[in-house]
């Protein structure tokens, strides 16, 4: 009887489990998307007043995103009572 040889098994790669986004992360993504949408609307607006309005909204949302990212990434600081 002929002995059957098996090819060595490849090590299995464990799939990295990515945790679901937190509500804070979801909100940041929504704000980023809104800022991008307003920037695109600004670029395509034909009325100068609307162009400026959308540009301003895009900038304000982008600033808000940056500020919120800093807050989320910073360690929790509690004021002493």
LUMVO-347051 format. One line per 10 residues: for each residue x, y, z of N, C-alpha, C. Coordinates in steps of 0.001 Angstrom, whole numbers. Layout:
! LUMVO-347051
X/Y/Z/X/Y/Z/X/Y/Z; ...
END
This chain:
! LUMVO-347051
844/-1172/0/0/0/0/890/1236/0; 563/2167/-867/1371/3367/-1023/961/4405/22; 1978/4965/683/1700/5969/1710/1386/7300/1051; 355/7913/1514/-80/9190/944/625/10332/1669; 1226/11219/912/1907/12367/1521/1035/13601/1361; 1082/14416/2366/289/15646/2347/1214/16841/2237; 780/17803/1494/1540/19055/1417/1442/19755/2767; 2514/20396/3182/2436/21094/4474/1350/22161/4425; 625/22243/5516/-453/23226/5578/113/24621/5750; -485/25545/5054/-87/26937/5211/-674/27458/6512
99/28276/7200/-471/28823/8430/-1685/29683/8094; -2703/29518/8887/-3913/30305/8615/-3701/31729/9115; -4147/32638/8336/-4048/34045/8717/-5314/34412/9471; -5115/34848/10663/-6277/35270/11460/-6772/36598/10909; -8038/36632/10647/-8609/37874/10150/-8655/38890/11274; -8153/40068/10966/-8183/41131/11971/-9628/41555/12167; -10015/41570/13375/-11377/41997/13693/-11363/43498/13909; -12058/44179/13061/-12154/45626/13168/-13409/45941/13963; -13237/46633/15078/-14418/46937/15886/-15338/47901/15137; -16616/47828/15392/-17539/48748/14726/-17232/50182/15164
-17505/51132/14291/-17215/52528/14646/-18069/52975/15827; -17463/53790/16655/-18187/54339/17798/-19104/55447/17297; -20071/55865/18090/-20921/56983/17680/-20104/58243/17369; -19032/58467/18111/-18172/59634/17845/-17529/59517/16474; -17028/58326/16143/-16411/58113/14837/-17428/58250/13712; -18641/57752/13948/-19691/57879/12943/-20024/59346/12698; -20094/60112/13778/-20410/61542/13653/-19292/62272/12901; -18042/61941/13195/-16923/62562/12496/-16965/62244/10999; -17260/60998/10668/-17349/60619/9256/-18471/61381/8553; -19592/61537/9243/-20721/62294/8668/-20325/63747/8440
-19643/64350/9409/-19212/65737/9252/-18202/65882/8115; -17280/64912/7998/-16311/64950/6883/-17037/64887/5541; -17996/63989/5450/-18754/63848/4206/-19519/65128/3896; -20132/65728/4911/-20864/66981/4710/-19925/68089/4249; -18751/68185/4872/-17783/69212/4475/-17376/69021/3018; -17127/67774/2615/-16766/67499/1219/-17907/67845/268; -19130/67530/666/-20278/67851/-181/-20433/69356/-360; -20282/70116/722/-20386/71575/616/-19258/72142/-239; -18069/71567/-140/-16957/72031/-974/-17262/71793/-2455; -17831/70635/-2765/-18204/70354/-4163/-19312/71289/-4640
-20289/71543/-3761/-21367/72464/-4147/-20817/73866/-4386; -19839/74261/-3583/-19214/75568/-3764/-18539/75660/-5128; -17862/74588/-5511/-17161/74578/-6794/-18127/74612/-7977; -19301/74032/-7800/-20226/73964/-8930/-21282/75072/-8920; -21348/75853/-7847/-22354/76919/-7772/-22029/78015/-8790; -23064/78498/-9443/-22868/79578/-10413/-23100/80946/-9788; -23928/81005/-8779/-24191/82262/-8087/-23048/82534/-7102; -22396/83691/-7209/-21273/83991/-6311/-21652/83953/-4825; -22850/84380/-4486/-23275/84365/-3084/-23399/82927/-2578; -23982/82063/-3395/-24093/80651/-3003/-22724/79989/-2945
-21863/80330/-3892/-20509/79773/-3887/-19803/80102/-2573; -19900/81345/-2161/-19270/81782/-913/-19924/81109/297; -21232/81004/278/-21967/80383/1386/-21542/78923/1564; -21498/78167/458/-21099/76761/533/-19629/76614/924; -18774/77510/428/-17359/77466/794/-17199/77683/2297; -17944/78659/2823/-17876/78964/4252/-18376/77773/5080; -19470/77169/4687/-19978/75992/5397/-18966/74848/5373; -18344/74626/4224/-17348/73553/4112/-16177/73819/5054; -15714/75053/5106/-14593/75395/5988/-14973/75228/7459; -16147/75674/7819/-16577/75566/9213/-16714/74108/9652
-17267/73278/8789/-17394/71856/9125/-16024/71185/9208; -15110/71560/8319/-13766/70984/8359/-13067/71359/9671; -13245/72586/10113/-12667/73025/11389/-13292/72253/12538; -14604/72076/12491/-15300/71324/13544/-14786/69890/13615; -14563/69274/12469/-14039/67907/12432/-12668/67859/13107; -11797/68792/12768/-10463/68804/13370/-10536/68977/14885; -11396/69869/15334/-11538/70092/16776/-12084/68851/17484; -13084/68222/16876/-13662/67027/17492/-12675/65861/17500; -11864/65742/16445/-10848/64692/16427/-9863/64876/17574; -9476/66106/17823/-8553/66369/18934/-9190/66006/20269
-10460/66316/20426/-11153/66000/21673/-11253/64489/21854; -11616/63778/20799/-11784/62325/20878/-10445/61648/21163; -9365/62133/20559/-8052/61509/20728/-7376/61884/22038; -7775/62988/22643/-7119/63416/23866/-7556/62538/25037; -6657/62359/26013/-7043/61570/27184/-8145/62303/27942; -8959/61525/28603/-10044/62134/29377/-9454/62975/30492; -9848/64216/30508/-9409/65105/31570/-10630/65583/32312; -10609/65401/33584/-11725/65807/34418/-11231/66888/35364; -11994/67933/35483/-11636/68997/36404/-11816/68503/37835; -10848/68852/38656/-10962/68454/40067/-12063/69249/40725
-12869/68570/41528/-13973/69253/42199/-13559/69737/43554
END
